[in-house]
Amino acid sequence: IRSLGRIRSLDLGIDPRGVVTATLVGPSRQANETDRQFLRDVIARVSALPGVEAAGLTNRLPLRDGGYQGGVTIDDRPELSGKARPTALYRIATPGYFKALGIRLLEGRGVEATDEANSLPVTVVNESFAKQMWPGQSAVGKHVTTAYTGTSILRTVVGVIREAKLTTVTGPAPAAMFVPLEQHSSATAGGVLVVRVAGNPAGVVPEVRRIVAGLDPQVAVTRVETMQEIGRASGRER
């Protein structure tokens, strides 16, 4: 009981209160602009619902979803190559994502609406990433090369977020980078929608289902959970 109490008292780096999540599962097909517009419309309409303070989308939800990581090349760290090449979690984010989860920005900026497909490729990294790759230095303005989608892309670090528990509530946090949805070439009509609500978060779920069905009836809304439920389940499992 004491161990469980200690876990629940840990600083998760997110504020789970008032946050509901829903996984959107679209048809299996090649990513296209129609799917990208669908995601834009879902986020815009959910954000406009009464009581909604912020809404965003990601590909993997903290404390629940693992996986999706790979090697990264740090341009000014040539010694970090070969067997020493570091890895990082790869996460997609939209402008409202960090606010929806209550993740604070430490340096630089977050993902913004101006981060479009044809603009400068950027990334926001977590504290662990910044400290591992550039100890004692500012990460903002540094460059990282990734090839998660099969094509090597040089990205500029524009911000650093406060450490948040991404995979487990205990243990060291893995390095993670967050890429704007608009700059993720494999984005399809799916992902995890995160909504922060002033009041009962479950109250917006029927409206979210209505919005999604109205925009694309082929997209299913599944795994509807509050972040508090996810946090409690994560604590019990460990």
Secondary structure, DSSP 4 states (H G I P E B T S, - for coil): -HHHHHHHTS--SS--TTEEEEEEE--S----HHHHHHHHHHHHHHHTSTTEEEEEEESS-TTT----EEE-EETT-TTS-GGG--EEEEEEE-TTHHHHHTPPEEEE----TT--TTS--EEEEEHHHHHHHSTTS--TT-EEEE-TTSS-EEEEEEEEEPP--SS-SSSPPPPEEEEEGGG-TT--S-EEEEEEESS-GGGGHHHHHHHHHHH-TT-EEEEEEEHHHHHHHHHHH-
